[in-house]
Amino acid sequence: MPKHATSGLNRLTRTHKLSVAGVAAAGAAALVFSIVPGADAGQGKAQADAVENAKPVAFSAVDTAAKTQQATITQQAEKSAAKGRAEAAAKKAAAEKAAKAKAAAEAKAKADKARKAKQAASRSAVRTAIPAAAPKPAKKVYADNLDGWIRESLDVMAKKGIPGSYNGIYRNIIRESSGNPMAINLWDINAQNGIPSKGLLQVIDPTFKTWHVEGTSWNIYDPVANITAACNYAADKYGSMDNVNSAY
């Protein structure tokens, strides 16, 4: 081999050694095969196959990091999707619950309205069925004179079951007092005994108190009280004031 050729080979070998130091094993093997002339063909093919099937260390590390990063991204994406699905499910459940509550409230309001309407109709029917109470008759008013006193006394006597008529009472009043409710006898035997006869039908105090009719005045000079007490006494002693025709 010429000297200059060997020198050139040595230069190339140093250069390629520098290159091999900076690149992956595959590139170095290929360079060696191309530089060394006359290298065995079978050996070169085996080296080429080994290089093809081998992965450079640098690229293997990049691959692993990329895969790890991809796995992390995938996990994050899955977590985000799961969270989104959970939130959507929660919103849907809340919406369904609110819809059910609203439907229940509307149903209750409708039922309450129907119940109140039914109750109102029932009350109306009861009011219609029960006739209005008859108004109380106005209190009877009597004239403040002899006619009015006799008529009021007759109404009281009718309620108490005391007999007597207008004519029988009127006749005895005219004979006894001439219709003067303040009349008093100061000369007869009763007066002499200290219990003079008083009022329209000339009744003494003991008789008035004994035969006084409940609901009338306790004043012996009151016309209605005097008449009803005298008629009550006459009914017991004579059967009725109608049967009295003189002093009694």
C-alpha angles and dihedrals in degrees: 000000000000117000095239090053092054090047091052091049090051090052093049092047092054091047094049091045088059089049093049090052090059101042139055124280093257094060091047093053092050092050092050091051093050096044101047105074118211093022115160111274095216092049090049092052092049090050091048092051091048091050092048093052095044123085119219112246094233094053091044091058092048090050092053093049091048092051092049091050091047091051090051092050090048092051092049091049091050092049091049091049091048091050091049091050091049092050091048091050091049092050091048092049091048091049091049091048092050091048091051092048091049092048091049092049092049091048091050092048090050092049092048091050091050091048093050091048090051092049091049091050090048092051090048091051091050091050090049092048095050111069116228113265113261111254115254112257114255114259110268114248120213128200115253094239139082093282092050093046093052093047093049091048091051090053091051091047091050090055091049096042095246113151124226142113135231093247095047092050094044093049094052093045092055091049095046104039110355087241097301110137091197095053117132131182112222100171110050127091092272091055089048088054091051098253106096122191114256143192136009096326096029099243122176119230097252092051092047092051093046096048099032111142117229114247095036129095123277089222107108090209092057103111097221094042091048094049096046094046091049092047091048090053093045091050090056095044103031105015093249142002085251088073094056114097103158142015109331 
